[in-house]
């Protein structure tokens, strides 16, 4: 095995063996002070799987590690240029070595790709933010969960019940959970139970600039509602909170026709989820919706349908606009009462009747 070492890449050994490249970290005592102050981004760049088998998965992993190191764009550019200078010096010194012919093109390609991605990324900026959190919350307990005759006694006959006392308490506890967090907006289904839940959450926030945005794309499947769905007017919705954002332009002004069954709303909900993520590209947001739409978001994220309990919380990390990572699902640790949350209301999606 031939060892090439000229302190390349801030202290790396590059063993060359039968055309295969393995990169091992070489700890130099002369570098300790510098590395303690400046996290060496090159420790992430050059590793065995990257140079031997570059793939989208390895690139995503490296991007995530970059984010964890809180690298600013200016820091990255400084290291990027320093690396290119060392590459050129090395290639002049050893013009015929294996590295120059076989490895350098891949290294250059990777560095250029990484730089282009970071500069163009909406999430990689001087704020050091390369990811943000999208929280999913199902509304609290609804009146007709305990009063089975509620709809018959409701003059509008709408499938739009309010929250029970317990439901409002659940929403209050969700609000306490988020109270000290930096939330840019709450995006909510227009049904009353979701509006009430969102209003309770917003009321608990220390950041009173958090807006509530009404998004029809997150409402129940249409087969479960009257046609058209009976939802309160914007004037009525504004009575629940002073934080309602009337300037918000929803993804769906008018809902498209959809098949019956719990999967019928999947395309609409996923499109809304993706478009809302684009509307709020950098801030943390909360989506307040219903069991079935949120279960369809789970299917989009993980490939299978999974229901959630009332006023439980799901955490989704949006990784620099390239992918979504589900961190946890239907968490209820913030609730004082965790029984009868109706998370087992659906174990599998309800299919349309034959």
HELIX and SHEET records of a PDB file:
HELIX    1   1 UNK A   29  UNK A   31  5                                   3    
HELIX    2   2 UNK A   32  UNK A   37  1                                   6    
HELIX    3   3 UNK A   42  UNK A   45  1                                   4    
HELIX    4   4 UNK A   48  UNK A   52  1                                   5    
HELIX    5   5 UNK A   56  UNK A   68  1                                  13    
HELIX    6   6 UNK A   73  UNK A   93  1                                  21    
HELIX    7   7 UNK A   98  UNK A   98  1                                   1    
HELIX    8   8 UNK A   99  UNK A  103  3                                   5    
HELIX    9   9 UNK A  104  UNK A  120  1                                  17    
HELIX   10  10 UNK A  143  UNK A  145  5                                   3    
HELIX   11  11 UNK A  150  UNK A  153  1                                   4    
HELIX   12  12 UNK A  165  UNK A  178  1                                  14    
HELIX   13  13 UNK A  192  UNK A  204  1                                  13    
HELIX   14  14 UNK A  216  UNK A  218  5                                   3    
HELIX   15  15 UNK A  222  UNK A  224  5                                   3    
HELIX   16  16 UNK A  234  UNK A  237  1                                   4    
HELIX   17  17 UNK A  266  UNK A  279  1                                  14    
HELIX   18  18 UNK A  291  UNK A  302  1                                  12    
SHEET    1   A 3 UNK A   2  UNK A   4  0                                        
SHEET    2   A 3 UNK A  12  UNK A  17 -1                                        
SHEET    3   A 3 UNK A  20  UNK A  25 -1                                        
SHEET    1   B 6 UNK A 211  UNK A 214  0                                        
SHEET    2   B 6 UNK A 183  UNK A 188  1                                        
SHEET    3   B 6 UNK A 284  UNK A 289  1                                        
SHEET    4   B 6 UNK A 131  UNK A 138  1                                        
SHEET    5   B 6 UNK A 313  UNK A 319 -1                                        
SHEET    6   B 6 UNK A 323  UNK A 331 -1                                        
END                                                                             
